[in-house]
Amino acid sequence: MYSTADGFDYSRPVSETETLQNQQQDLRIFLDRKGGGKLVSRIAGFKGRREDMEELASALKKLCGGGGSAKDFEILIQGDHRDKILKFLLDKKYRAKKAGG
């Protein structure tokens, strides 16, 4: 990588971002159908490090008692758990709301 900026730190990866505090996150909870028509709750809008997103995904999977994944800055939880997820996120001081139809 090359930069013309004075004092550019080449040792720090450019793609690394800091995770926003919970109050600064603006999360949206969607209900989607994946694969063979199975329902998934999708949480979009997370801003921050992948490790922090995976930690949140793990807590949500445990809360909902199901499987899921965290990739492409979205968290997928198997089943329709929007109400449960929304309550959890609001209790943790995230800015969150249901989205979609």
LUMKERO-619804 format. One record per residue: residue number from 1; residue in one letter; y, x, z of N, C-alpha, C in turn. Coordinates in nm, 3 decimals, m for minus. Example, Ala and Ser with C-alpha at 12.3 -4.5 7.8 and 13.67 -1.06 7.14 Angstrom:
// LUMKERO-619804
+-----+--------+---------+---------+---------+---------+---------+---------+---------+---------+---------+
| num | residu |    n_py |    n_px |    n_pz |   ca_py |   ca_px |   ca_pz |    c_py |    c_px |    c_pz |
+-----+--------+---------+---------+---------+---------+---------+---------+---------+---------+---------+
|   1 |      A |  m0.569 |   1.319 |   0.780 |  m0.450 |   1.230 |   0.780 |  m0.330 |   1.320 |   0.780 |
|   2 |      S |  m0.225 |   1.285 |   0.708 |  m0.106 |   1.367 |   0.714 |   0.003 |   1.290 |   0.787 |
+-----+--------+---------+---------+---------+---------+---------+---------+---------+---------+---------+
//
This chain:
// LUMKERO-619804
+-----+--------+---------+---------+---------+---------+---------+---------+---------+---------+---------+
| num | residu |    n_py |    n_px |    n_pz |   ca_py |   ca_px |   ca_pz |    c_py |    c_px |    c_pz |
+-----+--------+---------+---------+---------+---------+---------+---------+---------+---------+---------+
|   1 |      M |  m0.117 |   0.083 |   0.000 |   0.000 |   0.000 |   0.000 |   0.124 |   0.087 |   0.000 |
|   2 |      Y |   0.228 |   0.037 |  m0.066 |   0.352 |   0.110 |  m0.075 |   0.467 |   0.019 |  m0.033 |
|   3 |      S |   0.561 |   0.072 |   0.043 |   0.679 |  m0.004 |   0.082 |   0.802 |   0.086 |   0.074 |
|   4 |      T |   0.913 |   0.026 |   0.030 |   1.038 |   0.101 |   0.024 |   1.120 |   0.084 |   0.151 |
|   5 |      A |   1.071 |   0.003 |   0.244 |   1.145 |  m0.022 |   0.368 |   1.140 |   0.100 |   0.460 |
|   6 |      D |   1.255 |   0.137 |   0.515 |   1.258 |   0.246 |   0.611 |   1.184 |   0.202 |   0.738 |
|   7 |      G |   1.104 |   0.290 |   0.790 |   1.034 |   0.262 |   0.915 |   0.916 |   0.167 |   0.900 |
|   8 |      F |   0.866 |   0.147 |   0.778 |   0.750 |   0.060 |   0.758 |   0.629 |   0.120 |   0.827 |
|   9 |      D |   0.556 |   0.039 |   0.904 |   0.439 |   0.085 |   0.978 |   0.314 |   0.064 |   0.894 |
|  10 |      Y |   0.264 |   0.172 |   0.834 |   0.146 |   0.163 |   0.748 |   0.018 |   0.143 |   0.825 |
|  11 |      S |   0.018 |   0.169 |   0.955 |  m0.105 |   0.157 |   1.033 |  m0.137 |   0.013 |   1.068 |
|  12 |      R |  m0.040 |  m0.078 |   1.062 |  m0.063 |  m0.218 |   1.096 |  m0.091 |  m0.298 |   0.969 |
|  13 |      P |  m0.203 |  m0.371 |   0.965 |  m0.235 |  m0.451 |   0.847 |  m0.128 |  m0.559 |   0.825 |
|  14 |      V |  m0.093 |  m0.579 |   0.699 |   0.011 |  m0.675 |   0.666 |  m0.033 |  m0.818 |   0.694 |
|  15 |      S |  m0.162 |  m0.849 |   0.674 |  m0.210 |  m0.986 |   0.690 |  m0.221 |  m1.028 |   0.836 |
|  16 |      E |  m0.212 |  m0.935 |   0.929 |  m0.225 |  m0.969 |   1.071 |  m0.102 |  m1.046 |   1.116 |
|  17 |      T |  m0.126 |  m1.162 |   1.175 |  m0.016 |  m1.242 |   1.226 |  m0.038 |  m1.267 |   1.374 |
|  18 |      E |   0.067 |  m1.295 |   1.442 |   0.058 |  m1.328 |   1.584 |   0.036 |  m1.478 |   1.595 |
|  19 |      T |  m0.045 |  m1.517 |   1.692 |  m0.071 |  m1.658 |   1.714 |   0.048 |  m1.722 |   1.784 |
|  20 |      L |   0.093 |  m1.833 |   1.726 |   0.202 |  m1.908 |   1.788 |   0.155 |  m1.969 |   1.919 |
|  21 |      Q |   0.247 |  m1.989 |   2.011 |   0.213 |  m2.055 |   2.137 |   0.174 |  m2.199 |   2.107 |
|  22 |      N |   0.098 |  m2.260 |   2.198 |   0.049 |  m2.396 |   2.179 |   0.161 |  m2.493 |   2.143 |
|  23 |      Q |   0.274 |  m2.484 |   2.213 |   0.385 |  m2.576 |   2.190 |   0.446 |  m2.560 |   2.051 |
|  24 |      Q |   0.426 |  m2.445 |   1.989 |   0.482 |  m2.419 |   1.857 |   0.387 |  m2.456 |   1.743 |
|  25 |      Q |   0.260 |  m2.477 |   1.776 |   0.163 |  m2.516 |   1.674 |   0.190 |  m2.661 |   1.633 |
|  26 |      D |   0.171 |  m2.691 |   1.506 |   0.189 |  m2.827 |   1.455 |   0.060 |  m2.864 |   1.384 |
|  27 |      L |  m0.034 |  m2.922 |   1.459 |  m0.168 |  m2.948 |   1.408 |  m0.182 |  m3.092 |   1.360 |
|  28 |      R |  m0.260 |  m3.110 |   1.256 |  m0.290 |  m3.243 |   1.201 |  m0.441 |  m3.263 |   1.203 |
|  29 |      I |  m0.483 |  m3.383 |   1.244 |  m0.625 |  m3.414 |   1.254 |  m0.659 |  m3.518 |   1.147 |
|  30 |      F |  m0.748 |  m3.480 |   1.057 |  m0.790 |  m3.566 |   0.947 |  m0.935 |  m3.608 |   0.964 |
|  31 |      L |  m0.974 |  m3.717 |   0.898 |  m1.114 |  m3.756 |   0.889 |  m1.153 |  m3.744 |   0.743 |
|  32 |      D |  m1.251 |  m3.660 |   0.715 |  m1.295 |  m3.635 |   0.577 |  m1.444 |  m3.662 |   0.565 |
|  33 |      R |  m1.487 |  m3.673 |   0.440 |  m1.630 |  m3.682 |   0.410 |  m1.671 |  m3.554 |   0.339 |
|  34 |      K |  m1.776 |  m3.493 |   0.387 |  m1.825 |  m3.370 |   0.326 |  m1.969 |  m3.391 |   0.279 |
|  35 |      G |  m2.007 |  m3.315 |   0.180 |  m2.145 |  m3.314 |   0.134 |  m2.199 |  m3.454 |   0.104 |
|  36 |      G |  m2.306 |  m3.492 |   0.171 |  m2.373 |  m3.619 |   0.147 |  m2.306 |  m3.736 |   0.216 |
|  37 |      G |  m2.175 |  m3.737 |   0.222 |  m2.103 |  m3.849 |   0.281 |  m2.090 |  m3.841 |   0.431 |
|  38 |      K |  m2.121 |  m3.726 |   0.490 |  m2.110 |  m3.710 |   0.634 |  m1.964 |  m3.696 |   0.676 |
|  39 |      L |  m1.931 |  m3.755 |   0.789 |  m1.794 |  m3.749 |   0.838 |  m1.769 |  m3.620 |   0.914 |
|  40 |      V |  m1.650 |  m3.563 |   0.894 |  m1.606 |  m3.447 |   0.971 |  m1.462 |  m3.468 |   1.013 |
|  41 |      S |  m1.430 |  m3.422 |   1.132 |  m1.292 |  m3.419 |   1.179 |  m1.237 |  m3.284 |   1.141 |
|  42 |      R |  m1.124 |  m3.284 |   1.068 |  m1.065 |  m3.159 |   1.019 |  m0.931 |  m3.138 |   1.086 |
|  43 |      I |  m0.914 |  m3.022 |   1.148 |  m0.789 |  m2.986 |   1.213 |  m0.721 |  m2.880 |   1.126 |
|  44 |      A |  m0.603 |  m2.913 |   1.077 |  m0.531 |  m2.823 |   0.987 |  m0.397 |  m2.786 |   1.048 |
|  45 |      G |  m0.344 |  m2.672 |   1.003 |  m0.210 |  m2.631 |   1.044 |  m0.206 |  m2.521 |   1.149 |
|  46 |      F |  m0.322 |  m2.468 |   1.188 |  m0.323 |  m2.362 |   1.290 |  m0.259 |  m2.237 |   1.233 |
|  47 |      K |  m0.169 |  m2.178 |   1.308 |  m0.100 |  m2.056 |   1.266 |  m0.132 |  m1.945 |   1.366 |
|  48 |      G |  m0.199 |  m1.841 |   1.319 |  m0.228 |  m1.730 |   1.407 |  m0.351 |  m1.653 |   1.368 |
|  49 |      R |  m0.400 |  m1.577 |   1.464 |  m0.514 |  m1.489 |   1.440 |  m0.642 |  m1.568 |   1.428 |
|  50 |      R |  m0.731 |  m1.518 |   1.345 |  m0.860 |  m1.582 |   1.322 |  m0.939 |  m1.596 |   1.453 |
|  51 |      E |  m0.935 |  m1.494 |   1.537 |  m1.010 |  m1.497 |   1.663 |  m0.963 |  m1.612 |   1.752 |
|  52 |      D |  m0.833 |  m1.636 |   1.755 |  m0.779 |  m1.745 |   1.837 |  m0.820 |  m1.881 |   1.781 |
|  53 |      M |  m0.823 |  m1.893 |   1.649 |  m0.866 |  m2.017 |   1.586 |  m1.014 |  m2.042 |   1.615 |
|  54 |      E |  m1.095 |  m1.937 |   1.609 |  m1.237 |  m1.952 |   1.637 |  m1.261 |  m1.989 |   1.783 |
|  55 |      E |  m1.179 |  m1.938 |   1.872 |  m1.189 |  m1.973 |   2.014 |  m1.158 |  m2.122 |   2.035 |
|  56 |      L |  m1.055 |  m2.172 |   1.968 |  m1.020 |  m2.314 |   1.976 |  m1.132 |  m2.398 |   1.915 |
|  57 |      A |  m1.186 |  m2.355 |   1.802 |  m1.296 |  m2.427 |   1.737 |  m1.416 |  m2.435 |   1.830 |
|  58 |      S |  m1.447 |  m2.328 |   1.898 |  m1.560 |  m2.325 |   1.991 |  m1.539 |  m2.426 |   2.105 |
|  59 |      A |  m1.417 |  m2.431 |   2.159 |  m1.387 |  m2.526 |   2.266 |  m1.400 |  m2.670 |   2.217 |
|  60 |      L |  m1.356 |  m2.696 |   2.093 |  m1.364 |  m2.831 |   2.038 |  m1.509 |  m2.870 |   2.009 |
|  61 |      K |  m1.589 |  m2.777 |   1.959 |  m1.731 |  m2.807 |   1.934 |  m1.801 |  m2.839 |   2.065 |
|  62 |      K |  m1.770 |  m2.765 |   2.169 |  m1.829 |  m2.790 |   2.300 |  m1.785 |  m2.927 |   2.353 |
|  63 |      L |  m1.658 |  m2.960 |   2.338 |  m1.604 |  m3.088 |   2.382 |  m1.674 |  m3.204 |   2.313 |
|  64 |      C |  m1.696 |  m3.190 |   2.182 |  m1.752 |  m3.299 |   2.102 |  m1.905 |  m3.298 |   2.100 |
|  65 |      G |  m1.965 |  m3.193 |   2.150 |  m2.111 |  m3.185 |   2.154 |  m2.174 |  m3.180 |   2.017 |
|  66 |      G |  m2.109 |  m3.112 |   1.925 |  m2.161 |  m3.105 |   1.789 |  m2.133 |  m2.972 |   1.725 |
|  67 |      G |  m2.168 |  m2.964 |   1.600 |  m2.146 |  m2.842 |   1.525 |  m2.013 |  m2.844 |   1.455 |
|  68 |      G |  m1.985 |  m2.734 |   1.389 |  m1.860 |  m2.725 |   1.315 |  m1.839 |  m2.583 |   1.269 |
|  69 |      S |  m1.720 |  m2.559 |   1.213 |  m1.688 |  m2.425 |   1.165 |  m1.538 |  m2.406 |   1.167 |
|  70 |      A |  m1.498 |  m2.279 |   1.154 |  m1.356 |  m2.244 |   1.146 |  m1.341 |  m2.145 |   1.032 |
|  71 |      K |  m1.273 |  m2.188 |   0.925 |  m1.249 |  m2.099 |   0.812 |  m1.130 |  m2.150 |   0.733 |
|  72 |      D |  m1.069 |  m2.063 |   0.658 |  m0.954 |  m2.097 |   0.575 |  m0.845 |  m2.168 |   0.655 |
|  73 |      F |  m0.826 |  m2.124 |   0.779 |  m0.724 |  m2.178 |   0.869 |  m0.739 |  m2.328 |   0.892 |
|  74 |      E |  m0.864 |  m2.376 |   0.888 |  m0.896 |  m2.514 |   0.924 |  m1.018 |  m2.512 |   1.014 |
|  75 |      I |  m1.024 |  m2.610 |   1.103 |  m1.138 |  m2.625 |   1.193 |  m1.208 |  m2.754 |   1.153 |
|  76 |      L |  m1.338 |  m2.747 |   1.130 |  m1.417 |  m2.865 |   1.096 |  m1.514 |  m2.894 |   1.210 |
|  77 |      I |  m1.514 |  m3.018 |   1.257 |  m1.605 |  m3.061 |   1.363 |  m1.686 |  m3.178 |   1.306 |
|  78 |      Q |  m1.819 |  m3.170 |   1.317 |  m1.904 |  m3.275 |   1.262 |  m1.884 |  m3.405 |   1.337 |
|  79 |      G |  m1.862 |  m3.513 |   1.261 |  m1.847 |  m3.646 |   1.318 |  m1.700 |  m3.687 |   1.332 |
|  80 |      D |  m1.680 |  m3.813 |   1.367 |  m1.546 |  m3.867 |   1.386 |  m1.509 |  m3.855 |   1.534 |
|  81 |      H |  m1.438 |  m3.749 |   1.567 |  m1.398 |  m3.722 |   1.706 |  m1.246 |  m3.710 |   1.717 |
|  82 |      R |  m1.174 |  m3.775 |   1.628 |  m1.028 |  m3.759 |   1.623 |  m0.959 |  m3.792 |   1.755 |
|  83 |      D |  m0.998 |  m3.903 |   1.817 |  m0.932 |  m3.942 |   1.942 |  m0.957 |  m3.840 |   2.053 |
|  84 |      K |  m1.081 |  m3.796 |   2.064 |  m1.118 |  m3.697 |   2.166 |  m1.046 |  m3.563 |   2.142 |
|  85 |      I |  m1.039 |  m3.522 |   2.017 |  m0.973 |  m3.396 |   1.980 |  m0.823 |  m3.406 |   2.007 |
|  86 |      L |  m0.763 |  m3.519 |   1.969 |  m0.619 |  m3.537 |   1.990 |  m0.585 |  m3.529 |   2.139 |
|  87 |      K |  m0.663 |  m3.597 |   2.224 |  m0.638 |  m3.593 |   2.368 |  m0.650 |  m3.450 |   2.421 |
|  88 |      F |  m0.753 |  m3.378 |   2.378 |  m0.775 |  m3.240 |   2.422 |  m0.656 |  m3.152 |   2.383 |
|  89 |      L |  m0.612 |  m3.162 |   2.257 |  m0.502 |  m3.079 |   2.209 |  m0.372 |  m3.111 |   2.282 |
|  90 |      L |  m0.344 |  m3.239 |   2.304 |  m0.222 |  m3.277 |   2.375 |  m0.226 |  m3.230 |   2.521 |
|  91 |      D |  m0.343 |  m3.237 |   2.583 |  m0.358 |  m3.187 |   2.721 |  m0.333 |  m3.037 |   2.729 |
|  92 |      K |  m0.364 |  m2.964 |   2.620 |  m0.342 |  m2.819 |   2.615 |  m0.203 |  m2.785 |   2.563 |
|  93 |      K |  m0.115 |  m2.886 |   2.552 |   0.026 |  m2.870 |   2.512 |   0.046 |  m2.834 |   2.366 |
|  94 |      Y |  m0.055 |  m2.863 |   2.280 |  m0.036 |  m2.846 |   2.136 |   0.045 |  m2.963 |   2.084 |
|  95 |      R |   0.122 |  m2.940 |   1.979 |   0.183 |  m3.051 |   1.905 |   0.079 |  m3.093 |   1.804 |
|  96 |      A |   0.028 |  m3.215 |   1.817 |  m0.079 |  m3.261 |   1.730 |  m0.068 |  m3.410 |   1.709 |
|  97 |      K |  m0.116 |  m3.454 |   1.592 |  m0.124 |  m3.597 |   1.566 |  m0.227 |  m3.623 |   1.457 |
|  98 |      K |  m0.272 |  m3.748 |   1.451 |  m0.365 |  m3.788 |   1.346 |  m0.289 |  m3.794 |   1.215 |
|  99 |      A |  m0.360 |  m3.766 |   1.108 |  m0.299 |  m3.769 |   0.975 |  m0.396 |  m3.836 |   0.878 |
| 100 |      G |  m0.344 |  m3.875 |   0.765 |  m0.430 |  m3.937 |   0.665 |  m0.442 |  m4.087 |   0.686 |
| 101 |      G |  m0.534 |  m4.147 |   0.613 |  m0.548 |  m4.293 |   0.618 |  m0.640 |  m4.341 |   0.715 |
+-----+--------+---------+---------+---------+---------+---------+---------+---------+---------+---------+
//
